Amino acid sequence: MSEPALATPPLPTRAAGLYDPSYEHDGCGVACVARLDGEPRHDVIDLALTALDDLEHRGAAGADPTTGDGAGILIQLPHGFLRSRVGEFGISRSQLPDPGSVGVASCFLSSDPTLWESQQRLLEQAVIVAGQQPLGWREVPVDLAGCGKTARDVAPEFRQLLVGAGPEVIDQDEFERQLFVARRIAELEAGPALSIPSFSSRTIVYKGMLTAPQLSRFYADLRDPELQSALAVVHSRFSTNTFPSWELAQPLRLLAHNGEINTLAGNFNWMRAREAALHSNLFGQDLERCLPLIPDGSSDSAAFDRVLELLTLAGRPLAQSMMMMIPAAHEHRDDMPPELECFYRYSSSVIEPWDGPAAMVFSDGRVLGACLDRNGLRPGRWLVTDEGLVVLGSEAGVLPVDPAKVIRRGRLHPGRLFIVDLERKLLQADGETELEVARGKPYGRWCDEGEIRIGDLAERTAPRVHEPLRTRQLAFGYTQEDLRVLIAPAAEAGLEPTGSMGNDLALAALSECEPSLFSYFKQRFAQVTNPPIDSVRESIVMSLESRIGSEGNMLSEGPEHAIQLVLDHPVLTNEELERVARASHPALRATTLDATWPLESGPAGLEKALDRIAREASAAITGEANLIVISDRALSAERVPIPAMLALGAVHQHLVKEGTRLQTSLVIETGEAREIHHIAALIGYGAAAVNPYLMLDSLTDLHGRAELPGDFSQEEAVAGLLKAVRKGLLKVMSKMGIATISSYCGAQVFEAVGLDRDLVDRYFGGTPSAVGGVGLDELASEALERHARAYPESHRRSLPEHVEDSSLPAAHAGLLPQGGVYAWRRDGERHAWDPDTIAALQLAVRANGDGTRAAERYEEFRQRVDVENGALAILRGLLELRPAGDPIPIEEVESTKEILKRFTTGGMSLGALGPEAHETLAVAMNRIGGMSNSGEGGEDIRRYTPDPNGDQRRSRIKQVASGRFGVTMHYLSSADQIQIKISQGAKPGEGGQLPGHKVDPYIAQLRFATPGVGLISPPPHHDIYSIEDLKQLIYDLRSANPKATVSVKLAAEAGVGTVAAGVAKAGADHVVIAGHDGGTGASPLSSIQQAGVPWEIGLAETQQTLLRNDLRSRIIVQVDGGMRTGRDVLVGAMLGADEFGFSTAPLIATGCIMMRVCHLNTCPVGVATQDPELRARFAGRPEHVVEYLFLVAEDVREQMAQLGIARLEDAIGRVDLLGHKPLEEPDGHKRRLLDLSDLLVLPETVDPRAPRHRTRGPEPPDPHFDVRELLDEAAGAIAGGEPIRLERRITNVDRTAGARLSHEVVAQHGPGGLDDDTIQVKLTGSAGQSFGAFLAPGVTIALEGEANDYVGKSLSGGVLAVHPAPESPFVAADNVIIGNVALYGASSGRAFFRGLAGERFAVRNSGALTVVEGVGDHGCEYMTGGRAAILGPTGHNFAAGMSGGIAWVHDPDDHLAVRANTELVDLERVPEDERDELHALVTEHLARTGSEVAAHLLEDWEISLSQFVRVIPREYARALEHRDDVGGPKTSEFRTLAA
Amino acid sequence: MTRDPRAFMGIRRVADPERDPRERVGDYGEIFGVLPNEELRRQGARCMDCGVPFCNSACPLGNLIPDWNDLVRRDDWKAACEQLHATNNFPEFTGLICPAPCESACVLAIDDDPVMIKQIEYAIVHRGFEEGWIVPRPPERRTGYRVAVIGSGPAGLAAAAELNQVGHEVTVYERDEAPGGLMRFGVPDAKLEKWMIDRRVEILEGEGIKFEYGAEVGGNVDAGELAESNDAIVIAIGSRVERDFEAPGRELDGVHFAMDYLYQRNRWVARSQGHPAPEPPPGAEITAAGKRVVVIGGGDTGMDCISNANREGALSATLLDVYPELPSNGRYPDSPWPLAPKRSFTTYALDEGGERRFGHQVIGLEGDEGRVSALVGRRVTGSSSRTLEPVPESEFTIPAELVLIAIGFVHPAHDDVVAGLGLETDKRGNLAAKTFETSRPAVYAAGDARVGQSLIVTAIADGRRCARLVDRRLREAVPAAT
């Protein structure tokens, strides 16, 4: 949830500095309890509150540990209770209306007592206006001592208003509607000072800024046995902020939400636009009084709640409203009932999905329900007892329920509703509700009759073009690189091209090459609080289907909604655009607006033209156009194209404001868009479809110039290019965690860097823009400049201006500019790492002990970076350092050694780098007392032993990334710091990739992979879908190595500060803010260039947010990205960094020359390659890196001396020492416009004397289960190895059981641990998350009961078994026994599960052997090794991305073929030589779990065998055969050095 | 056609296509050739399309080397020819006589042989002429401004070409009888046959540039009048005052500046090919035939002297280089990659005969009846002029009947046009024109006259840059009269 500020006074309501309340996020725990008999009882409430307590570890506290982020409960309106308390409302029992005719408003009045009277009056008045009767007020008894100090300081007044139904109310639904109207009237009038958590005749909410255990202590009502309900929903909140707010607690009026709506901005805008058309007979005129429905700055949960409420009050069943807002992924499923598919299709014409990870629990008092987002990114587990008690929660085990009474255990499935209907007294969890809804109306017929396809429109040919291609390319700013590097390769391969190394390009706002307006927009991405989606491996949840046409009244339901043009994807060919723009179809009425302006009106003409097209759009709508094409095809010598983003923004914003936006779709026909980023930006700002005509036209020319293969037809080229664009769009959406283009459309998930704020507000309202700058005038001038290049004659220019230096291609003016974006060119874009800079650095570190010469050459380097070149490309180049006092002698400045301790190298994996380069960095960092970072790829244990000369080749920082490559207990145990890489500056929101040619046997061995087979890390960490998941992973890693600090690496973007605050609250020691310029070994080019922002912005926001939350003292902040000189270090420190990460510069010191071919394995200097021939060319030595970092540290010291700063610590957070550098030449360059003042703010609420760096650590975690229960007794066994057997009970609050024990085993015995089954632990109960994570060899844990998510994470050699209690009445094989994402990154060991597992079972397993009796969706995803025997059903998308290992699936009914993702795997019979292995596994499963399924299979093994399907990756099979040739072992895994 | 990113690992650099030294030393024809098409494409494929192409940076012209290497690989010679001309007006000259700092900076040169950039450049332009792609392209319209360019060396020609392209009327004034400056009178035909200069000048004439030969501004052409009748003047007269040394016997007969010798030899070759060229006054002939020749100075000029001496039939030809022998990788330690090495590693002339002695310094000349008979020298150590140290007791004597001084140039001539227009010079004696603008309004300087002696490629680049400034100034000024 992105949480805004709504209530309580001290909350900043408007952004100050870089903090913006809209960036805030929640992660939470939810649970609900119900009795199927529908009888209200108090124990339901008690049980729910107990469950809430058990979810406490998912919530969080801030700097004040007694103040929670929020907890609450929703129950049925308790009539018995009300009857007993009528006196408190000041009425008699006889005055109390009957149930159904009485409602209660639960209010938070202002904390200012002088306002209470007027607020009460106001609400009463509103009730009367709505035709209902206010009956009396009650002061809710609360125990203020029971909440934390921060909460108490801002506590509101708690009162309830009793309301009776008015005489005209005909039924309870009508009563509910009127209570809603009354509430909205009061809310709109009172503003944020009054908040009404619930106002209903069916439900009531108690909530507050409390921890879960505080809730019932705080509200005496909750302890009153007369307070009774048949259902209860509870919620515990973990927010990234610690600002006091009572209002933000949940449940809301209808729901409790654990998750995040990524598309909020779009949903919000579309809802606002919809309001004009809203109409409901049920509401009549009253509806207008309730608008605007969603207040500005609402949280995503609150906004969702409002819309859900309205849809439901307007007559749709709650379940149906939920299905409309969070539709199941239906686009690529062929097993969905057709009527259900039609319902979803129809719904998509009414409202776009609200997309993002979510577990929603909802209730209107009659129905209790729950659902997940379409991708199932949140957990939900439920059970039913034989007494009709239903319990559902974020975790299994939230209530102690006698296993003998549990008749069914299940989990929430993505896209499937869980419904408890208390009126009908039934539970529906298998799609029954959905079918009922889908059969309610003839949705299929409506769709069939209404929907128009492109094929239905008359054929047209593309318009004739008069201007020559080259002229048009020049006018739109095309470069040769656009054609050569982007368009041609994409058309040929159908894929976006890949590149490597970081983006060191000048920011668009600092560029001297007139970059397009698109370049000022940077893609935002999901990190921590919501996961990116894997658009490749999990493509079944993704959809590009777009709809064009007008949209009607959301509250109505009829065939008219379906009448829309449906596109498979939003990119139109030139012919298709013609068909659409000139359609003669009764339902499509298109108008084209001319997005060019007359040259003669000069720069000022741009604004006039924008006003004109906005006016014309209004007029078109008045003329009933429902499709507006905004076209720049009218480009000519006299007409200049308007930047497409501006044209779109002008029309979109104008129509939204006017309330007519939904009457039309906007289609952009532009020559400017030529990259995936461009098209994504247009759609992100509201375009329904884009026709990038010039990009497509350019293909003809590429043919002519041999850029494309001769046998490639024009049609093939267009098809290839469009395919690449489609894939790219999916990736851009997915990195923000958005699955469907319809909810991406208008979601504005971009931020602007260096655009004038007024311009942003006017045309891109709502877009974050931390740095002000370039405005309409400059954009117009640059558009004119491009135009001049195309039409020099029209501009009376003799020489083209685009070449900076010597080149005057006058005779060849027809040539496009070089570009110089992807590879440096002298006359192209400026790069911070230009040839002179690289050469200067390499010369400086190769002075061979000649200190004077090294200093001289470093000075040249420094000049180049800080003055002549680099500084002109980056934000910090605009800043100057101001003295803190008089200069001091350099001897008084702290030593070089102290400064070097703050330096690390960035996470560069062995794999991306060759072993020589990787070890060179490690040795160098260990020599200077800094830390090197392993990157994601494991580490050779030989490096743990020091060299004879004392050098250490060990990386002190061990990285844990989403692929978990090489992450074993031993690896973690050897770390001084463990770093969770959430995002990487070069490609935030995406996974890593190591191409197959770099996976040589050594790399494969370290990563537990197959040589030659490419490795991909998934975009999300599959155990971090929320902030509470991150908290859990931090806990896991602390358990795995209690001595190491835990770091979290984030990438800079708007809102990163809030995420960093969440990271601090999650208990991390260390957070890294990486700039967009960070490097990569392989990434799509658009990601390197277009995602993320400079670290200056992210770091400043982080510092401001941490200070505001009083969290800065708890965490070390490191900055990383493009660090080169002492100046970079000092600016970083002043903006708030304690530590500094260097990556590219140390690589350059070792010989890297920014070839940008890391992904090709052809690095000619042997740095980033595994090729032995090239590695032999590596000439780097640790001395080079040591010398470089010494020079930087000396540089820091010299500047500190001049600035009068003795200790670097004293500079941290000193934003007052930074200011805008006066520009020497007011040269009219746009750099003079950039405004960084928001970066230099010390939040006004912060005590200026408070420390601005880390002074203390995080709160220590609660004592670990192993420490409490196991370690003492097992100590002897660990030390001596004599077997021991322990029995204990376990509950869901005991997390990561076994890891701490395993750490001791490995610490004492190394990676090999102990003999199998040396330490046997038998547990009973519900185990908390990460059960059995990192289990070491020799440790065996058997659990009788059930376990939650992440069982056996990174299993490292131990043995796990989970089975139900023997007294459980249900059939084990039909019930869920473990949660989602089991065995994630397991590398060795065995695991047996008697029952069903959740989603993503054995994801990225690289060596463990496992047996389970059924799995959810995405089973064995990304598996690279090991064996999985699946004795029961599999979900969808089985084996997606699986590149190694083998799965044997018992599939007697042949279901697997349709459910498996066979992109990489073959389905076969089990071959002879694997049968024994399978038999042995199943036999062990029987022995360890008592599995009936196993027993049954073994009874007639030959028949069973014939029913098994072997799932094997093709590449892996090939590798195995190859090993046959050389006589190696066949089916056993590669054993490894790193064990 | 996707590039094979591993091509550089598989394909070796081949030898430059040269005629056999034993054959070519018998004539004055060109010695460099062009590799076969397929070989050129293979060599082009060695280019790694670097993320940071140091070649592009090292080339004073900013030649788009990776781009045209790739076009050659793809067999798209026409596009390559366009790209080549986008930054370089005269690739046929640089393709033959540029010392190719691009190749020294080539990333492959870090630990391998660099890409054959120069050969590919020459092959592209060679092909361009063969195919008829290089034709006059007169500007579509004229600005009405008149510009005089003084000097027709590479800087002057480049400035003239660029200024003409954008529509200004350009006249080039050349002191000698034919265009090209040192390209014509310093460089032997073996390296650059003079018809190539004529071919290019014909194209420039076809584009509308006028050439005046035998026109000595400040002499037979009045500088003041020239300034009056033009909107701008570009001075590109080169750096032609030779560096000299003081030593006993310097005044002896038979001791000459190399350039005097080369002028004579080049004119002799021109006459032998039927082109009119002045003959030296009687008695002033300088010839190496039958003599023992010693050349002082190890640069290109010295090598060109050796080349001519070999062809004339000298008894012996010895070149004394004051600097030490180059390390085997061709670089002194203080000029590592990507810097250009200070000296050529090998030169064509020595392949044809003669010898080079490193670390040899001249200290005197001995004569016989006023004519030089021997050179006295000593050995020295040190790799720069500041660090030279004599080796004790290393003096030696070499018999010599002809001694040629090829130790560089100091600055442009200060008489003639410089005096005629009253232009200021800087402390090194070059025209004071830091931003191309001289001390006199509307008078600009480019090339060696401005920056001191340098490479042909620097001269072209300087001419181009100067043209850009001149053009900007003209556009800023009042509209042209016509």
Interface residues (C-beta under 8 A of the other chain):
Chain A: Q480 P489 E492 M501 R705 A706 E707 P709 S798 L799 D805 S806 S807 L808 P809 A810 A811 H812 L815 Q818 Y822 A823 W824 R825 R826 D827 H831 W833 D834 P835 D836 I838 A839 L843 R846 G1151 I1153 M1154 M1155 R1156 V1157 L1160 T1162 P1164 V1165 D1171 E1173 L1174 R1177 A1179
Chain B: M1 T2 P5 R6 F8 M9 M48 D49 C50 G51 V52 P53 F54 N56 S57 A58 P60 L61 G62 L64 P66 D67 R74 D75 D76 A79 E82 Q83 H85 A86 T87 A105 V107 L108 I110 D111 D112 R137 T143 E162 Q165 V166 G167 P336 P338 L339 A461 R464 R465 A467 R468 D471 R472 R475
